[in-house]
Structure formats: structure tokens, C-alpha cells
């Protein structure tokens, strides 16, 4: 009986050591682990920002046109694109609706030159251009809604996003 208990205890100890070893090996950094994923998507380690948040590294600014938005300030429509980190706006006369006519050409609206996303809004004869830069900074530009748009717009830096 003692031999059986001794053998059982030895087997149990071997199992514990085996599972502990497997657990330790599994806990080691694996190629698909969260820390490896954050490295691959360009997120800085904890404490990488002045405000104590984990912040992504600046994303590269594409050189081609890649983002589009639009807004209407009757009777005109304004289209924006981000090309090479800059925001350009085209004024389009929408009347008659069956034949929209561009007024002038694409205009660089000023502001940051490392833009990765932009949106447009209108109110009270003004066009608002909100942009996000590659470093995570947000700016808002205000332009007078004319044909074509009055540029450059006046840009103001907004508070740092969370």
C-alpha cells in the first residue's frame, strides 16, 4: 500500500511539475500575444505619453488621396479630400441638382500638413474643417462659405484627446 501511495505521490508531483512547466511556457511571450500585437500596430508601451495614457506612435501620412467628406451650405456643397497629409476642398454648385458644377478647383485650406482624417460641417455661412494629425493632435479650421471657399481657413488646436 505504501508503494502505491509513494508511486501516486510521485506521479502527482510529476503532473504538477509538468503542468507548471507548461503554464510557464505558455505564459512566456507568444508571437500572437497582446504585447506583440501592440508592437505590430505601433502602440507605445505603457507610460509613453505625457498625459499618462498609452498612445499610438505617429502613423505614416499617406502620399495619395485617401479620405473624403462633404457638407452642404445651400446652394453649395463642399467636398474635402486628404492628399499627402493636406486637406483640399472643392466647392460644387448644386443647383440645378441634375448638373452639379464645380466652382474653381481643389483648394488647399491651410492648417496642418500631416493630416490623416478630416471632416466638414457648415453653419451660418461658415465651413468647419476638423482634422486629426498623424501625431494625434486635433485642429479645427473655420472658412467663409463662398464660391469658391475663402482660403486659407483659420485653424485652432483643440485640447488633446484622451
N, CA and C of each residue as an Amber inpcrd file, in Angstrom:
protein
   486
   0.8190000  -1.1780000   0.0000000   0.0000000   0.0000000   0.0000000
   0.8690000   1.2490000   0.0000000   1.9730000   1.2200000   0.8360000
   2.8700000   2.3590000   0.8680000   3.4890000   2.5980000  -0.4870000
   3.8030000   1.5470000  -1.1870000   4.4060000   1.6820000  -2.5120000
   3.4310000   2.3540000  -3.4690000   2.1440000   1.9760000  -3.3590000
   1.1450000   2.5930000  -4.2240000   0.9990000   4.0830000  -3.9110000
   0.9750000   4.4060000  -2.5820000   0.8840000   5.8090000  -2.2050000
   2.1100000   6.5880000  -2.6800000   3.2770000   5.9980000  -2.5160000
   4.5220000   6.6390000  -2.9440000   4.5270000   6.8430000  -4.4470000
   4.0620000   5.8310000  -5.1900000   4.0050000   5.9430000  -6.6500000
   2.9790000   6.9960000  -7.0470000   1.8490000   7.0210000  -6.3600000
   0.8070000   8.0080000  -6.6530000   1.3070000   9.4120000  -6.3380000
   2.0160000   9.5630000  -5.2160000   2.5480000  10.8740000  -4.8440000
   3.5860000  11.3250000  -5.8670000   4.4340000  10.4140000  -6.3020000
   5.4480000  10.7500000  -7.3070000   4.7960000  11.1550000  -8.6180000
   3.7580000  10.3980000  -9.0060000   3.0300000  10.7150000 -10.2370000
   2.3390000  12.0730000 -10.1230000   1.7380000  12.3330000  -8.9710000
   1.0590000  13.6180000  -8.7570000   2.0730000  14.7560000  -8.8140000
   3.2280000  14.5680000  -8.1940000   4.2660000  15.5990000  -8.2250000
   4.7510000  15.8250000  -9.6540000   4.8980000  14.7590000 -10.3950000
   5.3420000  14.8780000 -11.7910000   4.3010000  15.6450000 -12.6050000
   3.0210000  15.3770000 -12.3730000   1.9650000  16.0830000 -13.0830000
   1.9720000  17.5710000 -12.7470000   2.1390000  17.9010000 -11.4670000
   2.1710000  19.3020000 -11.0530000   3.3430000  20.0120000 -11.7220000
   4.5070000  19.3930000 -11.7040000   5.6870000  19.9900000 -12.3260000
   5.4700000  20.1330000 -13.8290000   4.8770000  19.1090000 -14.4410000
   4.6250000  19.1640000 -15.8820000   3.6670000  20.2940000 -16.2260000
   2.5350000  20.3730000 -15.5010000   1.5690000  21.4290000 -15.7910000
   2.1280000  22.8130000 -15.4630000   2.8930000  22.9150000 -14.3930000
   3.5100000  24.2000000 -14.0580000   4.4850000  24.6110000 -15.1570000
   5.2290000  23.6540000 -15.6530000   6.1700000  23.9470000 -16.7380000
   5.4460000  24.3760000 -18.0000000   4.3310000  23.6810000 -18.3220000
   3.5520000  24.0470000 -19.4970000   2.9550000  25.4290000 -19.3100000
   2.4370000  25.7030000 -18.1020000   1.8630000  27.0210000 -17.8280000
   2.8950000  28.1190000 -17.9640000   4.1040000  27.8560000 -17.4650000
   5.1600000  28.8540000 -17.5730000   5.5380000  29.0700000 -19.0300000
   5.6410000  27.9920000 -19.7870000   5.9830000  28.1230000 -21.2030000
   4.8740000  28.8630000 -21.9340000   3.6320000  28.5790000 -21.5680000
   2.5070000  29.2370000 -22.2260000   2.4600000  30.7220000 -21.8660000
   2.8390000  31.0490000 -20.6240000   2.8030000  32.4390000 -20.1950000
   3.9270000  33.2620000 -20.8220000   4.9520000  32.5880000 -21.3320000
   6.0290000  33.3210000 -21.9940000   5.4770000  34.0150000 -23.2210000
   6.1430000  35.0690000 -23.6540000   5.6630000  35.8580000 -24.7910000
   5.5050000  34.9800000 -26.0240000   4.2970000  34.9220000 -26.5070000
   3.9850000  34.1540000 -27.7020000   3.8810000  35.1060000 -28.8850000
   4.0980000  34.6260000 -30.1100000   4.0520000  35.5140000 -31.2630000
   2.7430000  36.2770000 -31.4130000   1.6370000  35.7370000 -30.9480000
   0.3560000  36.4330000 -31.1000000  -0.1160000  37.0880000 -29.8240000
   0.7610000  37.2120000 -28.8190000   0.3380000  37.7660000 -27.5420000
  -0.0060000  39.2390000 -27.6650000  -0.7010000  39.7430000 -26.6540000
  -1.1630000  41.1350000 -26.6970000   0.0000000  42.1040000 -26.8380000
   1.1110000  41.8580000 -26.1100000   2.2200000  42.8060000 -26.2070000
   2.8370000  42.7760000 -27.6040000   2.8440000  41.6140000 -28.2500000
   3.3670000  41.5380000 -29.6160000   2.4160000  42.2380000 -30.5850000
   1.1140000  42.0980000 -30.3550000   0.1370000  42.7370000 -31.2300000
   0.2600000  44.2490000 -31.1230000   0.3830000  44.7770000 -29.8890000
   0.5010000  46.2230000 -29.7580000   1.7750000  46.7300000 -30.4070000
   2.8360000  45.9340000 -30.3650000   4.0720000  46.3380000 -31.0380000
   3.8520000  46.3790000 -32.5360000   3.1460000  45.3800000 -33.0710000
   2.9430000  45.3320000 -34.5110000   2.0490000  46.4550000 -35.0050000
   1.0780000  46.9230000 -34.2160000   0.2150000  48.0010000 -34.6800000
   0.7580000  49.3720000 -34.3150000   1.9300000  49.4070000 -33.6700000
   2.5890000  50.6810000 -33.4250000   2.1510000  51.3920000 -32.1660000
   1.6910000  50.6620000 -31.1540000   1.2860000  51.3020000 -29.9150000
   2.4790000  51.3050000 -28.9700000   2.7580000  52.4360000 -28.3880000
   3.8920000  52.5720000 -27.4870000   3.5990000  51.8410000 -26.1870000
   4.6370000  51.4370000 -25.4540000   4.4180000  50.7880000 -24.1750000
   3.7830000  51.7400000 -23.1730000   3.3040000  51.1950000 -22.0370000
   2.6410000  51.9840000 -21.0090000   3.5310000  53.1490000 -20.5990000
   2.8960000  54.2980000 -20.3700000   3.6430000  55.4690000 -19.9470000
   4.2950000  56.2000000 -21.1010000   3.9100000  55.9100000 -22.3400000
   4.5420000  56.5120000 -23.4970000   4.0920000  57.9270000 -23.7820000
   3.0710000  58.4330000 -23.0980000   2.5630000  59.7770000 -23.3640000
   2.7430000  60.6590000 -22.1430000   2.7780000  61.9470000 -22.3870000
   2.8980000  62.9030000 -21.2900000   1.6970000  62.8550000 -20.3640000
   0.5140000  62.5390000 -20.9130000  -0.6890000  62.5470000 -20.0900000
  -0.9310000  61.2060000 -19.3930000   0.0380000  60.2850000 -19.4450000
  -0.0630000  59.0180000 -18.7440000  -0.8540000  57.9510000 -19.4630000
  -1.3800000  58.2530000 -20.6380000  -2.1230000  57.2700000 -21.4040000
  -1.1890000  56.5190000 -22.3390000  -1.5990000  55.3230000 -22.7370000
  -0.8860000  54.6210000 -23.7890000  -1.2310000  55.3150000 -25.0900000
  -0.2520000  55.7350000 -25.8250000  -0.5060000  56.4770000 -27.0470000
   0.1160000  55.7640000 -28.2330000  -0.5870000  55.7460000 -29.3430000
  -0.0010000  55.1400000 -30.5270000   1.1380000  55.9940000 -31.0630000
   2.0770000  55.3270000 -31.7040000   3.1400000  56.0620000 -32.3810000
   2.5120000  56.7820000 -33.5610000   3.1150000  57.8780000 -33.9930000
   2.5420000  58.5780000 -35.1520000   2.4270000  57.6460000 -36.3480000
   1.2970000  57.6980000 -37.0040000   1.1030000  56.8690000 -38.1820000
   1.7170000  57.5700000 -39.3880000   2.1810000  56.8040000 -40.3350000
   2.7280000  57.4420000 -41.5340000   1.6140000  58.1460000 -42.2990000
   1.9440000  59.2700000 -42.8880000   0.9670000  60.0340000 -43.6510000
   0.9880000  59.5210000 -45.0900000  -0.1350000  58.9770000 -45.5690000
  -0.1690000  58.5080000 -46.9570000   0.0800000  59.6550000 -47.9310000
   0.7110000  59.3530000 -49.0410000   1.0030000  60.3850000 -50.0270000
  -0.1180000  60.5340000 -51.0450000  -0.9810000  59.5740000 -51.1380000
  -2.0850000  59.6380000 -52.0970000  -3.3240000  60.2350000 -51.4210000
  -4.3880000  60.4470000 -52.1720000  -5.6610000  60.9020000 -51.5980000
  -6.3790000  59.6890000 -51.0130000  -6.8940000  59.8130000 -49.7780000
  -7.4510000  58.6300000 -49.1320000  -8.6770000  58.8970000 -48.2810000
  -9.0660000  60.1120000 -48.0470000 -10.1930000  60.3950000 -47.1610000
 -11.0970000  61.4060000 -47.8480000 -12.4120000  61.2360000 -47.7090000
 -13.3460000  62.1660000 -48.3530000 -14.4990000  62.4600000 -47.3970000
 -15.0130000  63.6670000 -47.4800000 -16.1740000  64.0670000 -46.6930000
 -16.8910000  65.1740000 -47.4610000 -18.1070000  65.4870000 -47.0610000
 -18.8410000  66.5740000 -47.7150000 -19.8230000  67.1910000 -46.7380000
 -20.2370000  68.4110000 -47.0700000 -21.2540000  69.1210000 -46.3020000
 -21.9470000  70.0940000 -47.2420000 -23.1370000  70.5280000 -46.8570000
 -23.9170000  71.4280000 -47.7120000 -24.1760000  72.7390000 -46.9790000
 -23.9610000  73.8350000 -47.6710000 -24.3490000  75.1810000 -47.2310000
 -25.0980000  75.7360000 -48.4310000 -26.4090000  75.5350000 -48.4310000
 -27.2470000  75.8150000 -49.6030000 -26.9000000  77.1540000 -50.2480000
 -26.6880000  77.2300000 -51.5200000 -26.9210000  76.2430000 -52.5620000
 -25.6730000  75.4350000 -52.9310000 -24.6070000  75.5350000 -52.1100000
 -23.3550000  74.8710000 -52.4510000 -23.1100000  73.6410000 -51.5990000
 -22.3050000  72.7530000 -52.1590000 -21.8250000  71.5850000 -51.4520000
 -20.3110000  71.7060000 -51.4270000 -19.7140000  71.3090000 -50.3170000
 -18.2630000  71.3440000 -50.1850000 -17.7660000  69.9150000 -50.0040000
 -16.7990000  69.5220000 -50.8140000 -16.1820000  68.2000000 -50.7320000
 -14.7610000  68.3780000 -50.2230000 -14.3350000  67.5110000 -49.3220000
 -12.9470000  67.5670000 -48.8660000 -12.2700000  66.2350000 -49.1400000
 -10.9800000  66.3080000 -49.4280000 -10.1350000  65.1180000 -49.5490000
  -8.8440000  65.4060000 -48.7940000  -8.2310000  64.3450000 -48.2890000
  -6.9120000  64.4630000 -47.6770000  -5.9390000  63.8050000 -48.6410000
  -4.9860000  64.5960000 -49.1090000  -3.9820000  64.1120000 -50.0590000
  -2.6020000  64.5200000 -49.5440000  -1.7390000  63.5350000 -49.3670000
  -0.3880000  63.8330000 -48.9160000  -0.3440000  64.5820000 -47.6060000
  -1.3050000  64.3380000 -46.7120000  -1.3190000  64.9760000 -45.4050000
  -1.9400000  66.3600000 -45.3720000  -2.4810000  66.8170000 -46.4970000
  -3.1070000  68.1430000 -46.5670000  -4.5750000  68.0130000 -46.9230000
  -5.3890000  68.9500000 -46.4450000  -6.8240000  68.9420000 -46.7330000
  -7.1000000  69.9090000 -47.8820000  -7.8130000  69.3890000 -48.8800000
  -8.2450000  70.1970000 -50.0220000  -9.7670000  70.1780000 -50.0690000
 -10.3580000  71.3140000 -50.4470000 -11.8140000  71.4180000 -50.5240000
 -12.2080000  71.9080000 -51.9170000 -13.2600000  71.3020000 -52.4460000
 -13.8310000  71.6900000 -53.7330000 -15.2420000  72.2100000 -53.4780000
 -15.5440000  73.3770000 -54.0230000 -16.8900000  73.9440000 -53.9310000
 -17.6760000  73.4800000 -55.1500000 -18.8910000  72.9810000 -54.9260000
 -19.7390000  72.4940000 -56.0130000 -21.0890000  73.2050000 -55.9170000
 -21.4940000  73.8470000 -56.9970000 -22.8150000  74.4880000 -57.0580000
 -23.8060000  73.3820000 -57.3680000 -24.7420000  73.1450000 -56.4590000
 -25.6800000  72.0280000 -56.5750000 -26.9790000  72.3870000 -57.2800000
 -27.1610000  73.5970000 -57.7680000 -28.3990000  73.9180000 -58.4830000
 -28.0920000  74.1430000 -59.9440000 -28.7700000  73.5770000 -60.8600000
 -29.8080000  72.5700000 -60.6170000 -29.1710000  71.2450000 -60.1900000
 -29.8860000  70.4560000 -59.3860000 -29.3200000  69.2070000 -58.8610000
 -28.9220000  68.2030000 -59.9470000 -29.5320000  68.2980000 -61.0980000
 -29.2120000  67.3300000 -62.1470000 -27.8520000  67.6050000 -62.7890000
 -27.2730000  68.7760000 -62.5370000 -25.9960000  69.1180000 -63.1620000
 -25.1030000  69.8740000 -62.1820000 -24.5800000  69.2000000 -61.1420000
 -23.7030000  69.9000000 -60.2050000 -22.4540000  70.4170000 -60.9250000
 -22.0830000  71.6470000 -60.6320000 -20.9460000  72.2760000 -61.3030000
 -19.8700000  72.6670000 -60.2940000 -18.6370000  72.1570000 -60.4670000
 -17.5470000  72.6210000 -59.5980000 -17.2920000  74.1040000 -59.8240000
 -17.0320000  74.8110000 -58.7270000 -16.7120000  76.2320000 -58.8000000
 -15.2390000  76.3510000 -58.4530000 -14.4020000  76.6730000 -59.4380000
 -12.9640000  76.6910000 -59.2000000 -12.4430000  75.2640000 -59.1230000
 -11.3020000  75.1020000 -58.5180000 -10.6940000  73.7720000 -58.3800000
 -10.5130000  73.4100000 -56.9190000  -9.7880000  72.3280000 -56.6910000
  -9.4790000  71.8990000 -55.3340000  -8.5680000  72.9290000 -54.6910000
  -8.8810000  73.3550000 -53.4810000  -8.1080000  74.3720000 -52.7790000
  -7.5230000  73.8120000 -51.4880000  -6.2150000  74.0130000 -51.2830000
  -5.5820000  73.6750000 -50.0130000  -6.0930000  74.6870000 -48.9920000
  -6.6560000  74.1930000 -47.8740000  -7.2990000  75.0870000 -46.9150000
  -6.3550000  75.5890000 -45.8300000  -5.0850000  75.1870000 -45.8840000
  -4.1240000  75.5860000 -44.8540000  -4.1570000  74.6000000 -43.7080000
  -3.5710000  74.9810000 -42.5890000  -3.5550000  74.1180000 -41.4110000
  -2.4410000  73.0980000 -41.4540000  -2.5700000  72.0500000 -40.6350000
  -1.5060000  71.0440000 -40.5300000  -1.2550000  70.3390000 -41.8580000
  -0.0430000  69.8060000 -41.9840000   0.3250000  69.0910000 -43.2180000
   0.6250000  67.6220000 -42.9550000   0.1570000  67.1080000 -41.8070000
   0.3040000  65.6810000 -41.5010000  -1.0560000  65.0900000 -41.1240000
  -2.0870000  65.4980000 -41.8600000  -3.4720000  65.1000000 -41.5780000
  -3.7080000  63.6580000 -42.0230000  -4.3980000  62.8800000 -41.1660000
  -4.7730000  61.5120000 -41.5130000  -6.2860000  61.3350000 -41.6030000
  -7.0540000  62.3200000 -41.1330000  -8.5140000  62.2490000 -41.2270000
  -9.0710000  63.6670000 -41.1170000 -10.1380000  63.9330000 -41.8640000
 -10.7580000  65.2610000 -41.8250000 -12.2590000  65.1370000 -42.0140000
 -13.0040000  66.0480000 -41.3830000 -14.4520000  66.1100000 -41.5680000
 -14.8520000  67.5480000 -41.8370000 -16.0190000  67.7060000 -42.4490000
 -16.5590000  69.0280000 -42.7590000 -17.9140000  69.2010000 -42.0820000
 -18.2170000  70.4430000 -41.7460000 -19.5420000  70.8160000 -41.2330000
 -19.7750000  72.2620000 -41.6430000 -21.0360000  72.6730000 -41.6800000
 -21.3520000  74.0600000 -42.0140000 -22.3440000  74.6250000 -41.0120000
 -22.2860000  75.9520000 -40.8650000 -23.2460000  76.6760000 -40.0470000
 -23.0340000  78.1600000 -40.2790000 -24.1190000  78.8680000 -40.4490000
 -24.0970000  80.3310000 -40.5370000 -23.0380000  80.8420000 -41.5140000
 -23.0740000  80.3170000 -42.7270000 -22.1870000  80.7540000 -43.8010000
 -20.7030000  80.5230000 -43.5010000 -20.4270000  79.4710000 -42.7090000
 -19.0460000  79.0800000 -42.4450000 -18.9050000  77.5850000 -42.6650000
 -17.7100000  77.1910000 -43.1160000 -17.3760000  75.7830000 -43.2700000
 -16.3440000  75.4530000 -42.2040000 -16.5970000  74.3920000 -41.4460000
 -15.6960000  73.9550000 -40.3850000 -14.9550000  72.7190000 -40.8730000
 -13.6360000  72.7730000 -40.8060000 -12.7840000  71.6550000 -41.2220000
 -12.1050000  71.1250000 -39.9650000 -12.5140000  69.9500000 -39.5000000
 -11.9050000  69.3350000 -38.3190000 -10.9360000  68.2750000 -38.7930000
  -9.7010000  68.2960000 -38.2450000  -8.6750000  67.3620000 -38.7120000
  -8.0080000  66.6560000 -37.5450000  -7.5500000  65.4480000 -37.8260000
  -6.7400000  64.6600000 -36.9090000  -5.3980000  64.4670000 -37.5820000
  -4.3140000  64.7690000 -36.8610000  -2.9830000  64.6400000 -37.4440000
  -2.3730000  63.2840000 -37.1110000  -1.2740000  62.9790000 -37.7530000
  -0.5750000  61.7090000 -37.5430000  -0.0740000  61.5700000 -36.1140000
   0.1220000  62.6700000 -35.4110000   0.5880000  62.6130000 -34.0230000
  -0.5560000  62.5980000 -33.0250000  -1.8130000  62.6040000 -33.4960000
  -2.9730000  62.5420000 -32.6180000  -3.4880000  63.9010000 -32.1880000
  -3.0090000  64.9540000 -32.8060000  -3.4660000  66.2980000 -32.4790000
  -4.7060000  66.6290000 -33.3000000  -5.6480000  67.3490000 -32.6920000
  -6.8860000  67.7320000 -33.3680000  -6.8870000  69.2500000 -33.5680000
  -7.2510000  69.6700000 -34.7810000  -7.3790000  71.0870000 -35.1070000
  -8.7560000  71.3120000 -35.7170000  -9.2760000  72.5290000 -35.5430000
 -10.4940000  72.9190000 -36.2500000 -10.2100000  74.1810000 -37.0380000
 -10.5620000  74.1210000 -38.3180000 -10.4150000  75.2870000 -39.1770000
 -11.7700000  75.8830000 -39.4790000 -11.8190000  77.1970000 -39.6000000
 -13.0560000  77.8920000 -39.9380000 -12.7960000  78.6850000 -41.2120000
 -13.6590000  78.4730000 -42.2250000 -13.5330000  79.1520000 -43.5090000
 -14.8610000  79.8420000 -43.8150000 -14.8040000  80.9080000 -44.5890000
 -16.0250000  81.5740000 -45.0240000 -16.5850000  80.8210000 -46.2240000
 -17.8780000  80.4830000 -46.1600000 -18.5320000  79.7390000 -47.2320000
 -18.8300000  80.6850000 -48.3860000 -17.9800000  80.6510000 -49.3920000
 -18.1460000  81.4750000 -50.5890000 -17.9650000  80.5820000 -51.8100000
 -18.0950000  81.1440000 -52.9750000 -17.8440000  80.4020000 -54.2170000
 -16.6270000  80.9990000 -54.9070000 -15.5140000  80.3410000 -54.9670000
 -15.1380000  79.1690000 -54.1710000 -14.8630000  79.5460000 -52.7220000
 -14.6020000  78.5500000 -51.9210000 -14.3420000  78.7180000 -50.4970000
 -13.2140000  79.7260000 -50.2780000 -13.3670000  80.5860000 -49.2660000
 -12.3120000  81.5380000 -48.9280000 -11.2260000  80.8050000 -48.1470000
  -9.9960000  80.7990000 -48.6760000  -8.8700000  80.1300000 -48.0200000
  -7.7340000  81.1280000 -47.8520000  -6.8110000  80.9260000 -46.9590000
  -6.7670000  79.7750000 -46.0560000  -7.7750000  79.9320000 -44.9210000
  -8.1450000  78.8080000 -44.3620000  -9.0270000  78.7890000 -43.2030000
  -8.1950000  79.1440000 -41.9690000  -8.8500000  79.5520000 -40.9150000
  -8.1740000  79.8490000 -39.6660000  -8.2460000  78.6170000 -38.7750000
  -7.1020000  78.0140000 -38.4570000  -7.0560000  76.7730000 -37.6760000
  -6.6760000  77.0470000 -36.2350000  -7.3540000  76.3340000 -35.3300000
  -7.1010000  76.4040000 -33.9000000  -6.8900000  74.9980000 -33.3830000
  -5.8500000  74.8060000 -32.5590000  -5.6140000  73.4850000 -31.9630000
  -6.6200000  73.2400000 -30.8530000  -7.1980000  72.0540000 -30.8370000
  -8.1690000  71.6570000 -29.8240000  -7.4370000  70.9420000 -28.6820000
  -8.1060000  70.7530000 -27.5410000  -7.4730000  70.0180000 -26.4350000
  -7.0590000  68.6090000 -26.8810000  -6.0450000  68.0730000 -26.2150000
  -5.5360000  66.7360000 -26.5190000  -6.6130000  65.7020000 -26.2210000
  -6.9140000  64.8220000 -27.2060000  -7.9270000  63.7930000 -26.9430000
  -7.4360000  62.7700000 -25.9120000  -8.3810000  62.0710000 -25.3040000
  -7.9990000  61.0840000 -24.2720000  -7.1680000  59.9550000 -24.8320000
